[in-house]
Amino acid sequence: MSVLCVLCAVLALLLFGLSMDQHHSQRLGTRLSAGRKQALRRAAWLAVGLCLVLAFAAKGAVYGAIFWLGALSFGAALVFLALNLAPAGCSIKPPS
């Protein structure tokens, strides 16, 4: 459960990052439409909520909240490094 929580947090922060125009165009090579931006943000919030549920299921109410914040912090750091410090040639575009 704990690993799923952390993976869900990383996914949520990655979706939030990709909902930004600069990161979306830099990593996916396409222009971000308003509908796609809204869908990415909704999916990110859904992943944050799922992460909270998984954290509570894994650690209980008190320690689950602490673990949830730690998972989100770890996800934010990992996604920051991936989106900002990875070389520009490292895109996640699907093969054509």
N, CA and C of each residue as an Amber inpcrd file, in Angstrom:
protein
   288
   0.8070000  -1.1960000   0.0000000   0.0000000   0.0000000   0.0000000
   0.8530000   1.2630000   0.0000000   1.9420000   1.2210000   0.7720000
   2.8020000   2.3910000   0.8680000   3.4490000   2.7210000  -0.4680000
   3.8780000   1.6870000  -1.1790000   4.5110000   1.9120000  -2.4870000
   3.4980000   2.4780000  -3.4630000   2.2710000   1.9760000  -3.4280000
   1.2280000   2.5060000  -4.3040000   0.9320000   3.9700000  -3.9900000
   0.9650000   4.3090000  -2.7280000   0.7450000   5.6930000  -2.3240000
   1.8230000   6.6080000  -2.8930000   3.0650000   6.1930000  -2.7880000
   4.1690000   7.0100000  -3.3060000   4.0860000   7.1180000  -4.8280000
   3.7910000   6.0130000  -5.5000000   3.6560000   6.0470000  -6.9610000
   2.4980000   6.9410000  -7.3840000   1.4310000   6.9080000  -6.6280000
   0.2850000   7.7580000  -6.9190000   0.6410000   9.2430000  -6.7220000
   1.4330000   9.5290000  -5.7100000   1.8720000  10.9060000  -5.4780000
   2.7650000  11.3930000  -6.6150000   3.6800000  10.5420000  -7.0650000
   4.5500000  10.9150000  -8.1840000   3.7090000  11.1540000  -9.4400000
   2.7370000  10.2810000  -9.6880000   1.8560000  10.4450000 -10.8420000
   1.0850000  11.7600000 -10.7500000   0.5630000  12.0700000  -9.5740000
  -0.2010000  13.3070000  -9.3980000   0.6490000  14.5290000  -9.7050000
   1.8480000  14.5670000  -9.1580000   2.7160000  15.7270000  -9.3890000
   3.1930000  15.7900000 -10.8370000   3.3910000  14.6410000 -11.4660000
   3.7530000  14.6320000 -12.8830000   2.6080000  15.1780000 -13.7300000
   1.3830000  14.8000000 -13.4030000   0.2320000  15.3280000 -14.1410000
   0.0850000  16.8270000 -13.9240000   0.3080000  17.2990000 -12.7000000
   0.2790000  18.7440000 -12.4640000   1.3620000  19.4450000 -13.2760000
   2.5510000  18.8570000 -13.3260000   3.6370000  19.4590000 -14.1010000
   3.3300000  19.4980000 -15.5860000   2.7690000  18.4120000 -16.0940000
   2.4550000  18.3660000 -17.5230000   1.2450000  19.2200000 -17.8900000
   0.4960000  19.6760000 -16.8970000  -0.6210000  20.5770000 -17.1900000
  -0.1460000  22.0220000 -17.3570000   1.1450000  22.2490000 -17.1860000
   1.7090000  23.5730000 -17.4330000   2.1680000  23.6490000 -18.8860000
   1.9200000  24.7840000 -19.5260000   2.2130000  24.9360000 -20.9530000
   3.6750000  24.6450000 -21.2820000   4.5820000  25.1980000 -20.5020000
   6.0060000  25.0510000 -20.7930000   6.4520000  23.5970000 -20.7210000
   6.1060000  22.9150000 -19.6500000   6.5350000  21.5230000 -19.4940000
   5.8510000  20.6120000 -20.5050000   4.5940000  20.8870000 -20.8100000
   3.8670000  20.0540000 -21.7590000   4.4920000  20.1490000 -23.1430000
   4.7580000  21.3420000 -23.5900000   5.3320000  21.4960000 -24.9290000
   6.7790000  21.0170000 -24.9720000   7.5140000  21.2020000 -23.8810000
   8.9140000  20.7880000 -23.8460000   9.0370000  19.2650000 -23.8330000
   8.2070000  18.5820000 -23.0770000   8.3350000  17.1250000 -22.9020000
   7.5020000  16.3170000 -23.8700000   6.3290000  16.8200000 -24.2620000
   5.4670000  16.0590000 -25.1630000   5.5020000  16.5680000 -26.5990000
   6.0090000  17.7740000 -26.7760000   6.1520000  18.3150000 -28.1160000
   4.8480000  18.7600000 -28.7560000   3.7920000  18.9040000 -27.9780000
   2.5140000  19.3590000 -28.5200000   2.0310000  20.5690000 -27.7290000
   1.1400000  21.3020000 -28.3630000   0.5520000  22.4720000 -27.7060000
  -0.5690000  21.9940000 -26.7790000  -0.6840000  22.6230000 -25.6410000
  -1.6510000  22.2250000 -24.6300000  -2.9540000  22.9990000 -24.8190000
  -4.0350000  22.2680000 -25.0740000  -5.3410000  22.9170000 -25.2150000
  -5.9600000  23.1120000 -23.8330000  -6.9730000  23.9730000 -23.7780000
  -7.6230000  24.2620000 -22.4980000  -8.3220000  23.0270000 -21.9390000
  -8.9360000  22.2500000 -22.8020000  -9.6180000  21.0420000 -22.3500000
  -8.6510000  19.9970000 -21.8150000  -7.5310000  19.8580000 -22.4920000
  -6.5300000  18.8920000 -22.0350000  -5.8950000  19.3360000 -20.7190000
  -5.6720000  20.6370000 -20.5840000  -5.1180000  21.1610000 -19.3370000
  -6.0590000  20.8700000 -18.1730000  -7.3430000  21.0910000 -18.3790000
  -8.3230000  20.8310000 -17.3370000  -8.4000000  19.3340000 -17.0230000
  -8.3260000  18.4810000 -18.0320000  -8.3660000  17.0380000 -17.8060000
  -7.1370000  16.5610000 -17.0360000  -5.9720000  17.1000000 -17.3600000
  -4.7610000  16.7340000 -16.6340000  -4.8380000  17.1630000 -15.1750000
  -5.3590000  18.3400000 -14.9240000  -5.4740000  18.8220000 -13.5450000
  -6.4960000  18.0150000 -12.7470000  -7.5960000  17.6560000 -13.3830000
  -8.5890000  16.8220000 -12.6860000  -8.0170000  15.4510000 -12.3650000
  -7.2970000  14.8720000 -13.3060000  -6.6690000  13.5740000 -13.0610000
  -5.6270000  13.6770000 -11.9530000  -4.9140000  14.7930000 -11.9080000
  -3.9170000  14.9970000 -10.8550000  -4.5890000  15.0840000  -9.4880000
  -5.6830000  15.8210000  -9.3920000  -6.3860000  15.9170000  -8.1050000
  -6.9790000  14.5740000  -7.7000000  -7.4360000  13.8100000  -8.6690000
  -7.9320000  12.4690000  -8.3750000  -6.8110000  11.5930000  -7.8240000
  -5.6270000  11.6990000  -8.4040000  -4.4730000  10.9330000  -7.9240000
  -4.0480000  11.3840000  -6.5190000  -4.1570000  12.6840000  -6.2270000
  -3.8430000  13.1720000  -4.8800000  -4.8290000  12.5800000  -3.8710000
  -6.0980000  12.5590000  -4.2160000  -7.1010000  11.9760000  -3.3290000
  -6.8930000  10.4880000  -3.1290000  -6.5720000   9.7810000  -4.1990000
  -6.2970000   8.3480000  -4.0940000  -5.0630000   8.0940000  -3.2360000
  -4.0770000   8.9540000  -3.3680000  -2.8770000   8.8540000  -2.5400000
  -3.2200000   9.0130000  -1.0680000  -4.1140000   9.9320000  -0.7560000
  -4.5400000  10.1320000   0.6300000  -5.2400000   8.8850000   1.1720000
  -6.1260000   8.3170000   0.3850000  -6.8350000   7.1080000   0.8030000
  -5.8500000   5.9660000   1.0220000  -4.9010000   5.8080000   0.1180000
  -3.9100000   4.7380000   0.2610000  -3.0180000   4.9450000   1.4820000
  -2.6740000   6.1930000   1.7490000  -1.8390000   6.4830000   2.9240000
  -2.5880000   6.1580000   4.2060000  -3.8570000   6.5130000   4.2680000
  -4.6540000   6.2030000   5.4540000  -4.8420000   4.7030000   5.6070000
  -5.0200000   4.0020000   4.4990000  -5.1870000   2.5500000   4.5580000
  -3.8950000   1.8670000   5.0050000  -2.7620000   2.4210000   4.6190000
  -1.4820000   1.7840000   4.9460000  -1.0160000   2.0960000   6.3560000
  -1.2140000   3.3280000   6.8130000  -0.6020000   3.7630000   8.0810000
  -1.5920000   4.1870000   9.1510000  -2.8750000   4.2010000   8.8570000
  -3.8410000   4.6780000   9.8430000  -4.0560000   6.1730000   9.7040000
  -4.9360000   6.7180000  10.5440000  -5.3250000   8.1210000  10.3940000
  -4.2080000   9.0950000  10.7580000  -3.5400000   8.8850000  11.8780000
  -2.5400000   9.8560000  12.3330000  -1.2780000   9.7710000  11.4790000
  -0.6950000   8.5990000  11.4050000   0.5400000   8.4500000  10.6340000
   0.2800000   8.4720000   9.1300000  -0.9390000   8.1700000   8.7230000
  -1.2800000   8.2350000   7.3050000  -1.1870000   9.6390000   6.7520000
  -1.6360000  10.6160000   7.5340000  -1.5550000  12.0130000   7.0940000
  -0.1080000  12.4560000   6.9520000   0.7180000  12.0370000   7.9000000
   2.1400000  12.3800000   7.8280000   2.7960000  11.6960000   6.6440000
   2.4760000  10.4250000   6.4450000   3.0350000   9.6870000   5.3110000
   2.5730000  10.2810000   3.9860000   1.3200000  10.7200000   3.9290000
   0.7790000  11.3250000   2.7140000   1.5470000  12.5970000   2.3450000
   1.7950000  13.4480000   3.3320000   2.5620000  14.6690000   3.0640000
   3.9910000  14.3480000   2.6510000   4.5760000  13.3310000   3.2600000
   5.9160000  12.9140000   2.8610000   5.9470000  12.3640000   1.4510000
   4.9350000  11.5790000   1.0810000   4.8600000  11.0260000  -0.2750000
   4.6990000  12.1430000  -1.2960000   3.8650000  13.1320000  -0.9820000
   3.6980000  14.2640000  -1.9040000   4.9770000  15.0850000  -2.0250000
   5.6860000  15.2460000  -0.9280000   6.9590000  15.9790000  -0.9720000
   7.9900000  15.2340000  -1.8060000   8.0660000  13.9170000  -1.6200000
   8.9820000  13.1120000  -2.4140000   8.6080000  13.1690000  -3.8890000
   7.3150000  13.0720000  -4.1820000   6.8600000  13.1640000  -5.5700000
   7.1810000  14.5040000  -6.1960000   7.0030000  15.5750000  -5.4230000
   7.3070000  16.9130000  -5.9350000   8.7890000  17.0570000  -6.2530000
   9.6430000  16.5410000  -5.3740000  11.0830000  16.6270000  -5.6200000
  11.4790000  15.8180000  -6.8450000  10.9480000  14.6150000  -6.9560000
  11.2870000  13.7570000  -8.0880000  10.8160000  14.3500000  -9.4120000
   9.5990000  14.8520000  -9.4310000   9.0590000  15.4390000 -10.6640000
   9.7730000  16.7360000 -11.0030000  10.1190000  17.5240000 -10.0070000
  10.8850000  18.7450000 -10.2650000  12.1950000  18.4080000 -10.9550000
  12.9010000  17.4250000 -10.4250000  14.1700000  17.0340000 -11.0360000
  13.9640000  16.5030000 -12.4470000  12.9320000  15.7120000 -12.6440000
  12.6860000  15.1240000 -13.9560000  12.3030000  16.1720000 -14.9940000
  11.4380000  17.1010000 -14.6220000  10.9550000  18.0800000 -15.5960000
  11.9240000  19.2290000 -15.8270000  12.6930000  19.6040000 -14.8340000
  13.5380000  20.7860000 -14.9650000  15.0080000  20.4970000 -15.2180000
  15.5070000  19.3790000 -14.7530000  16.9350000  19.1370000 -14.8690000
  17.3010000  18.0580000 -15.8890000  16.3240000  17.3070000 -16.3610000
  16.6120000  16.3110000 -17.3990000  16.9210000  17.0500000 -18.7000000
  17.8300000  16.5320000 -19.5070000  18.1500000  17.1910000 -20.7810000
  16.9150000  17.3340000 -21.6600000  16.9390000  18.3470000 -22.4970000
  15.7690000  18.6360000 -23.3420000  15.4770000  17.5020000 -24.3070000
  16.4790000  16.7120000 -24.6640000  16.2660000  15.5930000 -25.5620000
  15.5370000  14.4330000 -24.9170000  15.4370000  14.4450000 -23.5910000
  14.7430000  13.3730000 -22.8610000  13.2700000  13.6970000 -22.7880000
  12.5470000  13.4020000 -23.8340000  11.1220000  13.6680000 -23.8290000
  10.3830000  12.3560000 -23.6060000   9.1150000  12.4600000 -23.2840000
   8.3000000  11.2770000 -23.0870000   7.2710000  11.1560000 -24.2000000
   7.6740000  11.6080000 -25.3900000   6.7930000  11.5130000 -26.5460000
   6.6110000  10.0530000 -26.9440000   5.4030000   9.6860000 -27.3310000
   5.2250000   8.3310000 -27.8320000   5.9200000   8.1870000 -29.1870000
   6.4360000   7.0060000 -29.4960000   7.1130000   6.8250000 -30.7820000
   6.1390000   7.0020000 -31.9380000   6.6200000   7.5780000 -33.0180000
   5.7230000   7.8080000 -34.1610000   5.9240000   6.7770000 -35.2440000
